[in-house]
Amino acid sequence: MALSLAFWQAPALAADLVKQNIDTTDAMATLANYDRGFYTPQVLHIKPSGGKPIEKPYGKLLHLRAEISEFSSRAWLGIDTTGGKKDTTWGKSQDLTEDALNVLQTTFDNIRKNNGFAVVRICYDPWYNGRSNVTPEHKWVLRHVEQLAPVLSKNTDVIVALEMGMHGAYGEMHSDTSITYDRIAEATNLMLHNTPPELKILTRTGNYSAKVLGFDNWGVDFHIDGEKFAEIAKAKGDTMYRVGMFNDGYLGTQFDYGTWGADCKTSICREEGVAWLEKYGINTPYGGEALTTANGYQVINTPEFLAYEGFRTHTSYLNIQWNNNLIDSWKKSHFKGKDFEYDGAKDSSLTGFKYINDHLGYRYVLRESWITDTVGADGIFKAKLRIQNVGFGNLTRNVPVKLAIVEDLEGSVLTMCPRTSYIDLPDIDFRNVHSRTISIAGGDTVMTFDGNNEIEISAKLNVFSKKRYQVYLKVGEVEFANHKLVGVGSCGEEQPAVFLGKVYYDEGLTGISPRTLSPTSIPSKQNAPFVQRTRNNIIIHNGDKRYRANGAGIQ
């Protein structure tokens, strides 16, 4: 089986492929791809005795805020507010118990049963109330990382990313006097070492991530085109693409409330950080919480600004609840930009929220499909597809890619159940179906890659008999933006896939890959052989002669 994935260029298509007359527009629907999008937060309080797991996740994309405050002697769980009549209670620095780890595992199991995903953060802030100085002694943080790693490793299929909390209020690496860059780097690198590459790990700021990767003099060395950066990138290898950041001050100011530095000589400023995410976060989730603008600062929290920077940072998830005032303003605003089908000038009902919601993460649109018209006895099927990723980001995990071959029962009794055959395409990795590339040239914003990717497929079909088939491309459980399809899979079962076209099987055609052309469609080639199809009958024209599919001449 020969498969390839490459950027789209002007089609130089093989003669045996026929362009399919199918709908290749973006239907502008909000898709059920829950490994990206707006998330719902939910707190899990874990006790030494285990406690209660999350049984019913609040949403399909959950921000799982697991807190282990009862395992830190510095975290107070309850405080005396009655004048000495009630004791202040504290956690206890100790190993995570088996019951505690089982509660976390059960929660992941329930997320999986809900067909959902989770962005995970673990910290010592009781009930995520923003308490200061709750992080235990460093040795206990490291011990807990070692104990948590096996559970996280076991559940990478539902974990979108691990926001490396562990330190500070809300697990956001602030409001704790015990925090140092060295300690955060040691804990994060320990988690990296003890978990598989599939687990993407994010710190709270670019400075923290730089320290994790081995940078010390950020203002001087953290420039993706610099010699020091190239040296560290070479040494780190794939780890450079595994470490990212989350941003809970997103768009609140031009510095994202301190996420990016104001002094570029001593800290990572926005442009250096965005350039890093653009190149090395290409398959790493990025997101957090977008905020309202602080007084006196530049306003950048607009859908139109995200329609530029979101593509560079590959923004893939945001909190639906915070900041609620900003979210509400997006819902009331009209999107003024133009982004392929999402054109505010043509659609007065297009809100800024809908634009952002539909473009977080990846968004695939089948723009062109050329497939083999007829499969002969050898079963060889070929296709060339043009798929555009119009989302801010890319797929961040590997998913199985398959062809689904479904019997075309058009005109048959409606109660008949079509048979389906699946063909694995293991060499196609949809993480490489990249979104657009936007850059600044002078003062202008320029799209240097429009997100069009070409996929070529050559596979042997497992056909059933002499008849017609519908061909679909199934990419995990990913929905394409063209439209929602029903009936791919078991009879009556709905599975997301994208329709590529119809193919005919005729065992009498051995090694023939005809194309459907009318003799007048290309005047300069009127005498070229072509195939005429009337219902299920095939007639091959060659000049003035006509033949049936089995080679018999027709008078």
Secondary structure as GFF3:
##gff-version 3
##sequence-region A 1 555
A	DSSP	beta_strand	2	7	.	.	.	ID=ss1
A	DSSP	beta_strand	17	19	.	.	.	ID=ss2
A	DSSP	beta_strand	37	45	.	.	.	ID=ss3
A	DSSP	beta_strand	61	67	.	.	.	ID=ss4
A	DSSP	three_ten_helix	69	71	.	.	.	ID=ss5
A	DSSP	beta_strand	76	78	.	.	.	ID=ss6
A	DSSP	beta_strand	89	90	.	.	.	ID=ss7
A	DSSP	alpha_helix	98	113	.	.	.	ID=ss8
A	DSSP	beta_strand	117	123	.	.	.	ID=ss9
A	DSSP	three_ten_helix	126	128	.	.	.	ID=ss10
A	DSSP	alpha_helix	138	154	.	.	.	ID=ss11
A	DSSP	beta_strand	159	163	.	.	.	ID=ss12
A	DSSP	three_ten_helix	169	171	.	.	.	ID=ss13
A	DSSP	alpha_helix	181	193	.	.	.	ID=ss14
A	DSSP	beta_strand	201	203	.	.	.	ID=ss15
A	DSSP	alpha_helix	206	213	.	.	.	ID=ss16
A	DSSP	alpha_helix	218	221	.	.	.	ID=ss17
A	DSSP	alpha_helix	227	236	.	.	.	ID=ss18
A	DSSP	three_ten_helix	237	241	.	.	.	ID=ss19
A	DSSP	beta_strand	243	250	.	.	.	ID=ss20
A	DSSP	alpha_helix	270	280	.	.	.	ID=ss21
A	DSSP	beta_strand	286	290	.	.	.	ID=ss22
A	DSSP	alpha_helix	303	313	.	.	.	ID=ss23
A	DSSP	beta_strand	315	319	.	.	.	ID=ss24
A	DSSP	alpha_helix	324	332	.	.	.	ID=ss25
A	DSSP	beta_strand	338	339	.	.	.	ID=ss26
A	DSSP	beta_strand	342	343	.	.	.	ID=ss27
A	DSSP	alpha_helix	352	359	.	.	.	ID=ss28
A	DSSP	beta_strand	364	372	.	.	.	ID=ss29
A	DSSP	beta_strand	374	375	.	.	.	ID=ss30
A	DSSP	beta_strand	380	389	.	.	.	ID=ss31
A	DSSP	beta_strand	401	407	.	.	.	ID=ss32
A	DSSP	beta_strand	420	424	.	.	.	ID=ss33
A	DSSP	three_ten_helix	430	432	.	.	.	ID=ss34
A	DSSP	beta_strand	437	441	.	.	.	ID=ss35
A	DSSP	beta_strand	444	449	.	.	.	ID=ss36
A	DSSP	beta_strand	452	460	.	.	.	ID=ss37
A	DSSP	beta_strand	468	475	.	.	.	ID=ss38
A	DSSP	beta_strand	498	505	.	.	.	ID=ss39
A	DSSP	three_ten_helix	523	525	.	.	.	ID=ss40
A	DSSP	beta_strand	530	534	.	.	.	ID=ss41
A	DSSP	beta_strand	537	542	.	.	.	ID=ss42
A	DSSP	beta_strand	545	548	.	.	.	ID=ss43
###
